[in-house]
Amino acid sequence: MPIITISRGTFSGGKEFAEALAKKLDYRCLSREELSEEAIKYNVPVGKLQTAIVKPPRVYERMGPQREFYLSTITSILCKYALEGNLVYHGHTGHMLLPGIPHIFRIRVLGDMEYRIDKVMSRLKLSREKAVDYIANVDSDRDKWVRFLYGINWHDPSQYDLVVNLDHLGIANATTALCTMAELPDFKMTPASERALRNLYLANLARSLLARDKRTGYAEFKVTANEGVVHVVCLPQQAEVAQYVNDVLRELEGCRDIHCTIAGSTILWLGEEFDVGSELYNNVTKIARKWDAAVEIMRHITTDRDGGQALVEESTLSDVERGYTPQEYNGGIEDDVEDVKATDDAGTVTVSDALLKEGCFGGSSTIYGEKDSLITTLSQRKNYRLLVIGDLFTSKPKSTRTRLTSELTGLLSDNVKSPVVSADELKQSLKFSLKDFLKLGFFLAVAIVMFLAVFLNQETVLKLLAHEQYKAWRILVIVGILVFIPTFAYSYGSSTRKILKLFGLD
């Protein structure tokens, strides 16, 4: 069951090329528009998502759960058709809908600008100037759409196995050439590829069902599947939905068992500002993946309120924003919603959205108050696996900011049950520095010398331990043993720990 994905722009000739290629190969031809129409039948808010990307970032960045609903549904639909037989799919970025599936032939089609302009002018009855503007606007919206869904630049040629310029080659010649390439062994589905496709289908079908059910539609899940066994991981903050997972997935076709677990821990990231491109974000998500933990972000805003518990605003989402939509079929027509005014969220929305893509978003909140009220509030919270201090006191000079952050870290360490680390400390714990190299060399040398000292002098050691001749030295021997064993254990353990850190296995 070979799969060919063709990424195309508007009026680029990609649709005609895909249909011609499918006809010549006798494959089924499926378009993005057909996928979207089928997704609408499952109440996926396709229209609302497509409209949101032309609005301020604050609007579409809040629609992460709806994006997950959309992606899981259309991925499951695409997988279903792919499993039924040979397939040519054409759209924006079809290959991104099938992550982890080898042997897919990924093609990018380019069309001549004059060809595109002529097509728009004849099809839409527009002047040349308006046709140029139309193409520019549609291309811009599609770029935003792809970044919203996948966070990539779909024009990057490294995303594809082949880039075809129809202006130079033509549809007929390109079709003939591609028919030959499609028969290459590199693009033939193997048993391993088919298993991966079936697992992807089952996982996304399960995720889509969870998003459609009112009891679980608002929750964040990480769903995987393997040989008919579906694994669902819930966030600790949404543990109450775990009881409904088995019931929602009971009739899931192809599922022979369901394992639902709750993420074992949560990392709290505290800061005034958050940046998805920062080193701290990478470090926090790296730890979260290693621990299989959720990441909760908390924005701290200093106010005049103090002397008690801080005012905390938990992030709240409506049913639609959480990913749940009413069950009545609406034909894909979405109600108009009032635009959300863009506000300064200090990066919390963008980071929340990125964490959602990572599958480790644990919620967000904003806390108002000074240090004392912050400590009071956090000391009453649940135990976190780790509390990371990010960018705080950002309005202060660097030296003052460093001092205040250090003081707050110390106060939180004394009053909160969870381990507390600053951004710099987290960086140092993950980075293998020159100091770590020196420590590794020292402890490894000590462990080797001590081991060789015993191994090469076994007879002498045995005499010291048991021979009557050295009875007077027995107390010194015992003291030596009491010193030797913990020293060797510490040196060996420290060197091993550094080696594991060097290879990222700690």
Secondary structure by P-SEA (a helix, b strand, c coil): cbbbbbbbccccaaaaaaaaaaaaacbbbbcaaaaaaaaaaaccaaaaaaaaaaccaaaaaaaaaaaaaaaaaaaaaaaaaaaaccccccccccccccccccccbbbbbbbbaaaaaaaaaaaccccaaaaaaaaaaaaaaaaaaaaaccccccccccccccccccccccaaaaaaaaaaaaacccccccaaaaaaaaaaaaaaaaaaaaaacccccccccbbbbcccbbbbbbccccccccccccccccccccccbbbbbcccbbbbbbccccccccaaaaaaaaaaaaacbbbbbbbbbbccccccccccccccccccccccccccccccccccccccccccccaaaaaaaaaaaaccccccccccccaaaaaaaaaacccccbbbbccccccccaaaaaaaaaaaaaaaaaccccccccaaaaaaaacccaaaaaaaaaaaaaaaaaaaaaaacaaaaaaaacccccccaaaaaaaaaaaaaaaaaaaaaaaaaaaaaaaccc
